[in-house]
Amino acid sequence: MACLPRAVRGISAGVFLLGLWGVTLSDKLLVVPQDGSHWLSMKGIIEVLSDRGHDIVVLVPEVNLLLKESKHYTRKIYAVPYDQEELQRRFRTFGNRHFAERSLLTAPLVEYRNNMVVVDLCFINCQSLLRDSATLSFLRESKFDALFTDPAMPCGVILAEILGLPSLYLFRGFPFALEHTFSRSPNPVSYIPRCYTQFSDRMTFSQRVANFLVNHLENLVFHFLFSKYEDLASDLLKRQVHLPTLYQKGSIWLLRYDFVFEYPRPVLPNMVFIGGTNCKKKGALSQGSLSLASHGGLGLQVGMAEAKDAEEHTQ
């Protein structure tokens, strides 16, 4: 990140992806999104690609929150065995449980249980899609050039393997930092604190030991969260599938964060930081927020400066 020019760091995800698209790919894109807030960032990129003349198809479950019709893409709808009430109940529970009390020892279990509320529903969604023979036949006959997905859930990753398509990831991060493991980036535990530890990048010896242990637990948590996806992929592909190996086939990782609120770490060339792209729609700050910024609210000042810088470079 530190080696990239400031203009590149500030550029929008849509513009960056357009540059890559013009060099490496053709004009037919299959999109496997995640519903909810994840879709908002992806939608902005898709709209830019559509305006440039690309043919975009978005896979959409018939029951959804935000995946609505648009002039910028064609929706391919598939059936799912749950209703709107069940979908909204799960997302509401998931959101409310983020405010549950937790300690260093209980945080992984609390987060795991909360994530499973949505992971289980997404698995039902994914299973419905990947076992829909009519939809898969349509996708094969459509001859897409690439697949664009949010890999927070593995469905798009598995579908890319089934269709034999190169994949692009738009990603905020797992509940742990496995995107760096999957991409084979250096991820030193000596100074990069793991999720939920609340350590800084200046750890004592005992904290580094704890950080080391948490690092090894991340793969176990990933297995608990996504083992059903691995079984599903193995069944569909008729071979033993190792899900992290599928993730490693991602051509480009567009990461929706930056080093303002994340600790710096080494990354590979196909990992591009586009933090702030989800702030496309801007609004005026309240007087209370402005007062905080003027009286030493450093984080807010940095955020305001970064937003202004990104806007200037995008224009």
ROZA-782642 format. One record per atom (N, C-alpha, C): x, y, z; residue in three letters. Coordinates in steps of 0.1 Angstrom, whole numbers, padded with zeros to 4 digits, always signed. Last residue first. Example, Ala and Ser with C-alpha at 12.3 -4.5 7.8 and 13.67 -1.06 7.14 Angstrom:
residues 2
+0128-0022+0071ser;+0137-0011+0071ser;+0129+0000+0079ser;+0132-0057+0078ala;+0123-0045+0078ala;+0132-0033+0078ala;
end
This chain:
residues 315
-0128+0125-0094gln;-0132+0135-0104gln;-0121+0138-0115gln;-0111+0110-0079thr;-0121+0103-0087thr;-0126+0113-0098thr;-0096+0129-0065his;-0089+0121-0075his;-0099+0113-0084his;-0116+0141-0049glu;-0109+0149-0059glu;-0102+0141-0069glu;-0125+0119-0034glu;-0134+0126-0043glu;-0127+0134-0054glu;-0102+0113-0019ala;-0108+0103-0028ala;-0117+0110-0038ala;-0101+0137-0003asp;-0090+0133-0013asp;-0095+0123-0023asp;-0124+0135+0012lys;-0122+0146+0003lys;-0112+0143-0008lys;-0119+0112+0026ala;-0131+0112+0017ala;-0129+0124+0007ala;-0096+0119+0040glu;-0095+0108+0030glu;-0107+0109+0021glu;-0107+0139+0057ala;-0096+0142+0047ala;-0095+0132+0036ala;-0125+0124+0072met;-0130+0136+0063met;-0120+0139+0053met;-0108+0106+0085gly;-0118+0102+0076gly;-0123+0112+0067gly;-0093+0124+0100val;-0086+0116+0090val;-0097+0111+0080val;-0113+0134+0117gln;-0105+0143+0108gln;-0099+0136+0097gln;-0120+0111+0131leu;-0130+0117+0122leu;-0123+0127+0112leu;-0096+0106+0144gly;-0102+0096+0135gly;-0111+0102+0125gly;-0094+0129+0160leu;-0084+0126+0150leu;-0090+0116+0140leu;-0109+0153+0174gly;-0114+0140+0169gly;-0105+0135+0158gly;-0101+0178+0182gly;-0092+0167+0184gly;-0097+0153+0180gly;-0122+0196+0177his;-0116+0195+0191his;-0108+0182+0193his;-0132+0193+0152ser;-0125+0205+0155ser;-0118+0205+0169ser;-0146+0169+0155ala;-0135+0170+0146ala;-0126+0182+0149ala;-0167+0177+0172leu;-0157+0167+0176leu;-0145+0167+0168leu;-0180+0195+0156ser;-0174+0200+0168ser;-0164+0190+0173ser;-0190+0178+0136leu;-0180+0188+0132leu;-0173+0194+0145leu;-0207+0163+0151ser;-0196+0156+0145ser;-0185+0166+0141ser;-0226+0183+0159gly;-0219+0175+0169gly;-0206+0169+0163gly;-0237+0190+0134gln;-0229+0200+0141gln;-0220+0193+0152gln;-0233+0163+0110ser;-0240+0170+0120ser;-0231+0180+0127ser;-0223+0164+0076leu;-0220+0160+0090leu;-0229+0169+0099leu;-0242+0157+0047ala;-0236+0167+0056ala;-0234+0161+0070ala;-0233+0128+0028gly;-0243+0137+0034gly;-0235+0146+0044gly;-0228+0108-0002lys;-0223+0116+0009lys;-0235+0125+0015lys;-0225+0078-0016lys;-0235+0088-0012lys;-0231+0095+0000lys;-0201+0063-0014lys;-0205+0070-0026lys;-0215+0081-0024lys;-0187+0048+0004cys;-0192+0061+0008cys;-0196+0069-0004cys;-0175+0025-0005asn;-0189+0024+0000asn;-0194+0037+0005asn;-0149+0033-0009thr;-0158+0032-0021thr;-0173+0030-0017thr;-0134+0032+0013gly;-0141+0044+0011gly;-0151+0043-0001gly;-0106+0013+0001gly;-0114+0018+0012gly;-0121+0031+0009gly;-0093-0004-0017ile;-0103+0006-0022ile;-0112+0011-0011ile;-0064-0021-0024phe;-0072-0014-0014phe;-0080-0003-0019phe;-0058-0051-0040val;-0059-0037-0042val;-0069-0031-0031val;-0039-0077-0048met;-0047-0072-0037met;-0047-0057-0037met;-0020-0085-0066asn;-0034-0087-0070asn;-0044-0083-0059asn;+0005-0082-0053pro;+0001-0073-0063pro;-0014-0074-0067pro;+0001-0089-0017leu;+0005-0092-0031leu;+0000-0083-0041leu;+0012-0071+0012val;+0002-0077+0004val;+0008-0080-0010val;+0021-0065+0046pro;+0025-0067+0032pro;+0014-0074+0025pro;+0002-0040+0065arg;+0008-0054+0063arg;+0012-0056+0049arg;-0011-0018+0089pro;-0003-0020+0077pro;+0002-0034+0077pro;-0042-0022+0105tyr;-0028-0022+0106tyr;-0021-0025+0093tyr;-0069+0000+0097glu;-0064-0013+0097glu;-0048-0012+0099glu;-0077+0026+0093phe;-0082+0019+0105phe;-0078+0005+0106phe;-0061+0032+0071val;-0064+0043+0081val;-0069+0036+0094val;-0055+0014+0052phe;-0047+0014+0064phe;-0049+0026+0073phe;-0087+0001+0041asp;-0074+0007+0039asp;-0066+0007+0052asp;-0112-0018+0024tyr;-0107-0012+0035tyr;-0093-0006+0032tyr;-0122-0037+0005arg;-0130-0025+0008arg;-0125-0019+0022arg;-0102-0049-0020leu;-0104-0049-0006leu;-0111-0036-0001leu;-0103-0070-0046leu;-0105-0056-0043leu;-0110-0055-0029leu;-0082-0093-0058trp;-0089-0090-0046trp;-0091-0075-0045trp;-0082-0113-0088ile;-0080-0100-0082ile;-0088-0098-0069ile;-0086-0140-0092ser;-0076-0133-0100ser;-0072-0120-0093ser;-0088-0168-0070gly;-0092-0155-0073gly;-0082-0147-0080gly;-0078-0192-0062lys;-0079-0190-0076lys;-0084-0176-0080lys;-0080-0194-0034gln;-0067-0190-0040gln;-0067-0187-0055gln;-0105-0205-0031tyr;-0103-0191-0028tyr;-0090-0186-0035tyr;-0099-0232-0035leu;-0107-0225-0045leu;-0106-0210-0043leu;-0084-0237-0012thr;-0077-0238-0026thr;-0086-0231-0036thr;-0103-0235+0008pro;-0093-0224+0007pro;-0085-0225-0006pro;-0118-0259+0002leu;-0124-0246-0001leu;-0113-0235-0001leu;-0111-0287-0015his;-0106-0279-0003his;-0109-0264-0006his;-0130-0314-0025val;-0128-0300-0027val;-0122-0294-0014val;-0130-0344-0042gln;-0128-0338-0029gln;-0123-0323-0031gln;-0156-0345-0068arg;-0142-0347-0063arg;-0140-0340-0049arg;-0179-0336-0080lys;-0176-0351-0080lys;-0161-0353-0077lys;-0190-0312-0078leu;-0178-0313-0087leu;-0173-0327-0088leu;-0210-0316-0059leu;-0213-0310-0072leu;-0202-0313-0082leu;-0197-0325-0036asp;-0207-0333-0042asp;-0210-0329-0057asp;-0179-0305-0031ser;-0174-0318-0034ser;-0184-0326-0041ser;-0197-0284-0025ala;-0188-0283-0037ala;-0183-0296-0041ala;-0208-0295-0001leu;-0217-0292-0013leu;-0208-0291-0025leu;-0186-0295+0015asp;-0193-0307+0012asp;-0201-0306+0000asp;-0181-0267+0017glu;-0171-0276+0011glu;-0177-0290+0007glu;-0204-0259+0029tyr;-0201-0254+0016tyr;-0191-0263+0009tyr;-0200-0270+0054lys;-0211-0275+0046lys;-0210-0270+0031lys;-0179-0255+0064ser;-0176-0269+0061ser;-0188-0275+0052ser;-0179-0229+0073phe;-0181-0232+0059phe;-0179-0246+0055phe;-0175-0226+0101leu;-0185-0218+0094leu;-0189-0223+0080leu;-0156-0245+0107phe;-0169-0246+0114phe;-0179-0238+0106phe;-0134-0235+0091his;-0140-0249+0089his;-0154-0250+0095his;-0130-0211+0104phe;-0134-0211+0090phe;-0140-0225+0086phe;-0121-0220+0128val;-0133-0213+0128val;-0139-0213+0113val;-0097-0232+0120leu;-0107-0240+0126leu;-0120-0233+0126leu;-0083-0209+0111asn;-0086-0220+0101asn;-0097-0229+0107asn;-0080-0196+0136glu;-0088-0190+0125glu;-0092-0200+0114glu;-0062-0207+0154leu;-0077-0210+0155leu;-0085-0205+0143leu;-0038-0196+0147his;-0040-0210+0144his;-0055-0214+0146his;-0042-0171+0158asn;-0039-0172+0144asn;-0042-0187+0139asn;-0043-0176+0185val;-0056-0171+0178val;-0054-0173+0163val;-0016-0181+0189leu;-0026-0192+0192leu;-0039-0188+0184leu;-0004-0156+0184phe;+0000-0168+0176phe;-0011-0179+0177phe;-0016-0141+0203asn;-0018-0138+0189asn;-0015-0150+0181asn;-0004-0152+0226ala;-0019-0153+0224ala;-0022-0150+0210ala;+0022-0144+0220val;+0019-0159+0222val;+0004-0161+0220val;+0019-0117+0221arg;+0024-0123+0209arg;+0021-0138+0209arg;+0013-0113+0248gln;+0003-0110+0238gln;+0007-0116+0224gln;+0038-0120+0260ser;+0026-0129+0262ser;+0015-0126+0252ser;+0054-0100+0250phe;+0057-0113+0246phe;+0044-0122+0248phe;+0033-0072+0238thr;+0042-0078+0247thr;+0045-0093+0243thr;+0030-0055+0207met;+0026-0064+0216met;+0037-0069+0226met;+0021-0032+0187arg;+0032-0033+0196arg;+0028-0042+0208arg;-0002-0031+0174asp;+0009-0037+0166asp;+0022-0037+0175asp;-0026-0042+0199ser;-0020-0032+0190ser;-0009-0039+0182ser;-0054-0063+0205phe;-0040-0060+0207phe;-0037-0048+0197phe;-0079-0074+0203gln;-0078-0060+0208gln;-0064-0056+0211gln;-0086-0099+0193thr;-0076-0098+0204thr;-0076-0085+0211thr;-0104-0098+0172tyr;-0109-0100+0185tyr;-0099-0100+0196tyr;-0080-0107+0147cys;-0093-0103+0151cys;-0097-0107+0165cys;-0045-0102+0155arg;-0056-0110+0150arg;-0069-0104+0155arg;-0020-0078+0148pro;-0029-0084+0157pro;-0041-0091+0150pro;+0011-0081+0135ile;-0003-0079+0130ile;-0012-0086+0140ile;+0036-0088+0146tyr;+0031-0074+0147tyr;+0018-0071+0141tyr;+0038-0116+0145ser;+0046-0109+0155ser;+0042-0094+0157ser;+0025-0129+0125val;+0018-0127+0138val;+0025-0119+0148val;+0026-0118+0092pro;+0033-0121+0104pro;+0026-0118+0117pro;+0019-0127+0065asn;+0009-0123+0075asn;+0015-0125+0089asn;+0022-0125+0030pro;+0029-0126+0043pro;+0019-0120+0053pro;-0004-0140+0011ser;+0004-0128+0015ser;+0011-0131+0028ser;-0020-0160+0000arg;-0006-0163+0003arg;+0002-0151+0005arg;-0047-0157-0001ser;-0039-0150-0012ser;-0024-0153-0011ser;-0053-0169+0023phe;-0058-0175+0010phe;-0050-0169-0002phe;-0042-0151+0042thr;-0038-0165+0041thr;-0041-0171+0027thr;-0057-0129+0037his;-0043-0128+0035his;-0037-0142+0034his;-0083-0137+0043glu;-0080-0133+0029glu;-0065-0132+0026glu;-0084-0142+0070leu;-0079-0153+0062leu;-0078-0149+0047leu;-0088-0127+0094ala;-0080-0122+0083ala;-0075-0132+0073ala;-0122-0130+0103phe;-0108-0132+0107phe;-0101-0128+0094phe;-0146-0127+0092pro;-0145-0124+0107pro;-0131-0126+0112pro;-0132-0114+0061phe;-0138-0125+0069phe;-0139-0120+0084phe;-0137-0084+0042gly;-0130-0093+0051gly;-0138-0103+0058gly;-0148-0071+0021arg;-0145-0063+0033arg;-0136-0071+0043arg;-0144-0073-0015phe;-0143-0080-0002phe;-0140-0070+0010phe;-0148-0087-0045leu;-0150-0074-0038leu;-0152-0078-0024leu;-0128-0106-0068tyr;-0135-0105-0055tyr;-0136-0091-0050tyr;-0132-0123-0098leu;-0128-0111-0092leu;-0136-0109-0079leu;-0123-0152-0116ser;-0131-0145-0106ser;-0124-0133-0101ser;-0127-0171-0146pro;-0118-0163-0137pro;-0127-0155-0128pro;-0147-0201-0147leu;-0145-0187-0150leu;-0135-0181-0141leu;-0159-0227-0146gly;-0145-0225-0152gly;-0142-0211-0156gly;-0182-0233-0134leu;-0183-0227-0147leu;-0170-0226-0154leu;-0172-0243-0109ile;-0181-0251-0117ile;-0182-0246-0132ile;-0157-0220-0101glu;-0151-0233-0103glu;-0159-0242-0112glu;-0178-0202-0097ala;-0167-0199-0107ala;-0159-0211-0110ala;-0192-0214-0076leu;-0198-0213-0090leu;-0187-0210-0100leu;-0174-0211-0055ile;-0177-0224-0060ile;-0183-0224-0074ile;-0175-0183-0053val;-0162-0189-0055val;-0165-0204-0060val;-0202-0178-0047gly;-0197-0174-0060gly;-0183-0180-0063gly;-0203-0191-0021cys;-0211-0196-0033cys;-0206-0191-0046cys;-0190-0184+0003pro;-0182-0191-0008pro;-0190-0194-0021pro;-0192-0151+0015met;-0198-0164+0015met;-0193-0171+0002met;-0174-0132+0009ala;-0177-0134+0023ala;-0184-0147+0025ala;-0168-0126-0018pro;-0165-0140-0013pro;-0167-0141+0002pro;-0188-0112-0041asp;-0183-0109-0027asp;-0181-0123-0021asp;-0178-0114-0076thr;-0185-0119-0064thr;-0179-0112-0051thr;-0179-0120-0110phe;-0176-0110-0100phe;-0184-0113-0087phe;-0164-0138-0135leu;-0174-0138-0124leu;-0169-0129-0114leu;-0162-0136-0171ala;-0156-0136-0158ala;-0168-0136-0148ala;-0175-0141-0195asp;-0161-0140-0195asp;-0154-0140-0182asp;-0201-0165-0202phe;-0196-0153-0195phe;-0181-0153-0196phe;-0220-0181-0218lys;-0206-0179-0222lys;-0200-0166-0215lys;-0246-0191-0216ser;-0244-0176-0218ser;-0229-0172-0221ser;-0246-0218-0211glu;-0249-0214-0224glu;-0246-0199-0227glu;-0241-0217-0183arg;-0231-0223-0192arg;-0233-0218-0206arg;-0265-0205-0174leu;-0252-0198-0172leu;-0241-0204-0181leu;-0284-0223-0181phe;-0285-0210-0187phe;-0271-0203-0185phe;-0276-0244-0165ser;-0276-0246-0180ser;-0276-0233-0186ser;-0282-0233-0140leu;-0268-0237-0144leu;-0266-0239-0159leu;-0310-0231-0141thr;-0302-0219-0140thr;-0287-0222-0144thr;-0317-0259-0143ala;-0321-0249-0154ala;-0312-0237-0153ala;-0307-0269-0119ser;-0301-0274-0132ser;-0305-0264-0143ser;-0299-0259-0090asp;-0309-0255-0100asp;-0304-0258-0114asp;-0280-0262-0072arg;-0287-0275-0075arg;-0298-0272-0085arg;-0271-0237-0067leu;-0261-0246-0074leu;-0268-0259-0077leu;-0293-0224-0055leu;-0288-0220-0068leu;-0280-0231-0075leu;-0297-0239-0031ser;-0308-0237-0041ser;-0303-0233-0055ser;-0273-0235-0019gln;-0277-0248-0023gln;-0288-0248-0033gln;-0274-0208-0014cys;-0264-0213-0023cys;-0268-0227-0028cys;-0296-0207+0005asn;-0296-0199-0007asn;-0287-0205-0018asn;-0285-0222+0025ile;-0297-0227+0019ile;-0299-0220+0005ile;-0263-0205+0031phe;-0261-0219+0026phe;-0273-0224+0019phe;-0276-0183+0041cys;-0269-0182+0029cys;-0265-0195+0022cys;-0285-0194+0065leu;-0295-0189+0055leu;-0288-0188+0041leu;-0261-0199+0078asp;-0270-0210+0075asp;-0280-0206+0064asp;-0250-0173+0080val;-0243-0183+0072val;-0253-0195+0068val;-0267-0160+0098val;-0267-0156+0084val;-0261-0167+0075val;-0262-0174+0121val;-0276-0170+0118val;-0277-0167+0103val;-0235-0176+0123met;-0242-0188+0118met;-0257-0185+0115met;-0227-0152+0135asn;-0224-0154+0120asn;-0233-0166+0115asn;-0233-0158+0161asn;-0240-0147+0154asn;-0239-0149+0139asn;-0216-0178+0168arg;-0230-0181+0169arg;-0238-0170+0161arg;-0191-0164+0164tyr;-0194-0176+0157tyr;-0210-0179+0156tyr;-0193-0144+0183glu;-0192-0140+0169glu;-0196-0152+0160glu;-0192-0160+0207val;-0204-0151+0204val;-0204-0147+0189val;-0168-0172+0204leu;-0180-0180+0204leu;-0192-0172+0201leu;-0149-0150+0204pro;-0150-0159+0192pro;-0163-0167+0192pro;-0155-0137+0230ala;-0158-0131+0217ala;-0159-0141+0205ala;-0148-0149+0253thr;-0161-0153+0248thr;-0163-0147+0234thr;-0122-0139+0259leu;-0124-0153+0258leu;-0137-0157+0252leu;-0126-0111+0258leu;-0116-0117+0249leu;-0118-0132+0248leu;-0162-0107+0260ser;-0148-0106+0265ser;-0139-0112+0255ser;-0193-0090+0253arg;-0183-0101+0250arg;-0170-0097+0256arg;-0227-0083+0248glu;-0215-0082+0257glu;-0206-0093+0254glu;-0240-0074+0216ala;-0240-0083+0228ala;-0227-0081+0235ala;-0242-0062+0192phe;-0241-0053+0204phe;-0241-0061+0217phe;-0247-0080+0173his;-0234-0074+0173his;-0232-0065+0185his;-0273-0087+0175arg;-0264-0095+0183arg;-0250-0089+0183arg;-0287-0071+0157asn;-0288-0069+0171asn;-0278-0075+0179asn;-0279-0084+0132gly;-0275-0070+0135gly;-0276-0067+0150gly;-0291-0109+0134phe;-0277-0108+0132phe;-0272-0094+0136phe;-0318-0102+0136thr;-0311-0109+0147thr;-0296-0107+0146thr;-0322-0091+0111arg;-0324-0083+0123arg;-0317-0089+0135arg;-0317-0113+0095phe;-0308-0102+0094phe;-0310-0093+0106phe;-0338-0130+0103arg;-0324-0134+0104arg;-0315-0122+0104arg;-0361-0115+0096arg;-0359-0119+0110arg;-0344-0123+0112arg;-0359-0113+0068gln;-0357-0101+0076gln;-0355-0105+0091gln;-0362-0141+0061leu;-0350-0133+0057leu;-0348-0121+0066leu;-0388-0146+0071glu;-0377-0153+0076glu;-0364-0146+0073glu;-0403-0128+0055glu;-0403-0127+0069glu;-0391-0134+0076glu;-0400-0138+0029gln;-0394-0125+0032gln;-0393-0123+0048gln;-0392-0174+0031asp;-0400-0162+0027asp;-0394-0149+0032asp;-0375-0201+0015tyr;-0378-0193+0027tyr;-0385-0181+0022tyr;-0362-0217-0006pro;-0373-0222+0002pro;-0375-0214+0015pro;-0359-0199-0038val;-0353-0203-0025val;-0365-0207-0016val;-0353-0197-0074ala;-0362-0200-0062ala;-0354-0203-0050ala;-0336-0170-0091tyr;-0338-0185-0088tyr;-0346-0186-0075tyr;-0332-0147-0118ile;-0338-0151-0105ile;-0340-0166-0103ile;-0311-0126-0130lys;-0315-0140-0132lys;-0320-0145-0119lys;-0314-0093-0142arg;-0315-0102-0131arg;-0319-0116-0135arg;-0292-0072-0159thr;-0303-0082-0160thr;-0303-0091-0148thr;-0284-0037-0153tyr;-0281-0052-0153tyr;-0294-0060-0155tyr;-0292-0011-0153his;-0278-0014-0155his;-0275-0029-0156his;-0318-0007-0146lys;-0315-0006-0161lys;-0300-0010-0163lys;-0329-0030-0122ser;-0322-0018-0126ser;-0319-0019-0141ser;-0346-0046-0094glu;-0344-0044-0108glu;-0336-0031-0111glu;-0327-0054-0063lys;-0339-0050-0071lys;-0336-0048-0085lys;-0317-0065-0037leu;-0313-0068-0050leu;-0324-0066-0060leu;-0323-0061-0010leu;-0319-0050-0018leu;-0316-0052-0033leu;-0335-0086+0000leu;-0336-0073+0006leu;-0334-0061-0003leu;-0354-0114-0014asn;-0341-0106-0011asn;-0345-0093-0005asn;-0364-0142-0030val;-0366-0135-0018val;-0353-0127-0014val;-0352-0152-0053glu;-0365-0145-0055glu;-0369-0138-0042glu;-0317-0142-0056pro;-0327-0151-0051pro;-0341-0144-0051pro;-0299-0135-0086val;-0307-0129-0075val;-0317-0140-0070val;-0271-0127-0104leu;-0279-0138-0099leu;-0286-0133-0086leu;-0269-0104-0130val;-0268-0106-0116val;-0277-0117-0111val;-0251-0097-0159val;-0262-0105-0153val;-0259-0107-0139val;-0242-0073-0182ile;-0240-0078-0168ile;-0253-0085-0164ile;-0222-0061-0207asp;-0234-0069-0205asp;-0233-0076-0191asp;-0208-0028-0209his;-0207-0042-0206his;-0220-0049-0203his;-0208+0000-0213gly;-0213-0009-0224gly;-0212-0024-0221gly;-0204+0017-0194arg;-0193+0016-0203arg;-0196+0005-0214arg;-0225+0014-0177asp;-0225+0026-0185asp;-0214+0026-0196asp;-0217-0010-0165ser;-0229-0010-0174ser;-0228+0002-0183ser;-0197-0001-0149leu;-0194-0010-0159leu;-0205-0011-0170leu;-0212+0015-0131val;-0202+0021-0139val;-0198+0012-0151val;-0228-0004-0119glu;-0234+0007-0127glu;-0224+0013-0136glu;-0210-0020-0106ile;-0217-0026-0117ile;-0223-0015-0126ile;-0202-0002-0086ile;-0192-0007-0096ile;-0199-0012-0108ile;-0225+0000-0071gly;-0219+0012-0077gly;-0209+0009-0088gly;-0229-0026-0062lys;-0239-0020-0071lys;-0233-0008-0078lys;-0210-0030-0043met;-0209-0037-0056met;-0218-0031-0066met;-0219-0014-0022ser;-0206-0011-0028ser;-0205-0017-0042ser;-0244-0027-0017leu;-0244-0013-0020leu;-0231-0009-0027leu;-0241-0054-0008trp;-0245-0051-0022trp;-0243-0036-0026trp;-0235-0053+0018his;-0225-0057+0009his;-0228-0053-0005his;-0260-0048+0031ser;-0251-0037+0029ser;-0239-0040+0019ser;-0280-0073+0013gly;-0277-0064+0024gly;-0267-0053+0021gly;-0265-0102-0004asp;-0276-0092-0001asp;-0272-0084+0011asp;-0237-0105-0025gln;-0243-0108-0011gln;-0253-0097-0009gln;-0237-0117-0060pro;-0236-0107-0049pro;-0240-0113-0035pro;-0223-0125-0087val;-0229-0133-0076val;-0227-0124-0063val;-0224-0118-0121val;-0223-0112-0107val;-0230-0121-0097val;-0208-0121-0151leu;-0217-0127-0142leu;-0214-0122-0128leu;-0202-0102-0180leu;-0199-0104-0166leu;-0210-0110-0158leu;-0187-0096-0209lys;-0198-0103-0204lys;-0195-0107-0190lys;-0165-0085-0224asp;-0176-0076-0220asp;-0188-0083-0214asp;-0132-0094-0214ser;-0141-0090-0225ser;-0153-0083-0219ser;-0101-0085-0198leu;-0113-0092-0199leu;-0121-0087-0211leu;-0078-0070-0194thr;-0077-0084-0193thr;-0089-0092-0197thr;-0081-0042-0199val;-0069-0049-0203val;-0070-0064-0204val;-0106-0035-0190gly;-0103-0032-0204gly;-0090-0039-0209gly;-0105-0043-0164trp;-0114-0049-0173trp;-0110-0047-0187trp;-0087-0025-0152leu;-0084-0039-0153leu;-0092-0046-0163leu;-0103-0002-0155gly;-0089-0003-0161gly;-0085-0017-0162gly;-0125-0008-0140leu;-0127-0006-0154leu;-0113-0007-0161leu;-0115-0009-0114leu;-0119-0022-0120leu;-0121-0020-0135leu;-0110+0018-0110phe;-0099+0009-0110phe;-0103-0004-0117phe;-0136+0028-0111val;-0127+0033-0121val;-0115+0023-0122val;-0148+0015-0089gly;-0154+0013-0103gly;-0143+0017-0113gly;-0134+0023-0067ala;-0133+0009-0071ala;-0138+0007-0086ala;-0116+0054-0072ser;-0128+0046-0068ser;-0127+0032-0073ser;-0085+0064-0058ile;-0094+0062-0069ile;-0105+0053-0065ile;-0066+0068-0038gly;-0078+0075-0037gly;-0089+0071-0047gly;-0044+0053-0045arg;-0051+0049-0033arg;-0064+0056-0032arg;-0037+0066-0068val;-0042+0053-0070val;-0049+0049-0057val;-0027+0090-0057ala;-0039+0091-0066ala;-0045+0077-0068ala;-0005+0082-0043arg;-0016+0087-0036arg;-0029+0087-0045arg;+0010+0051-0055pro;+0008+0066-0056pro;-0004+0070-0048pro;+0021+0025-0034leu;+0012+0029-0044leu;+0011+0045-0044leu;+0036+0017-0013cys;+0043+0019-0025cys;+0034+0024-0036cys;+0019+0012+0008ala;+0028+0024+0009ala;+0035+0027-0004ala;+0008-0012+0000met;+0000+0000+0000met;+0009+0012+0000met;
end
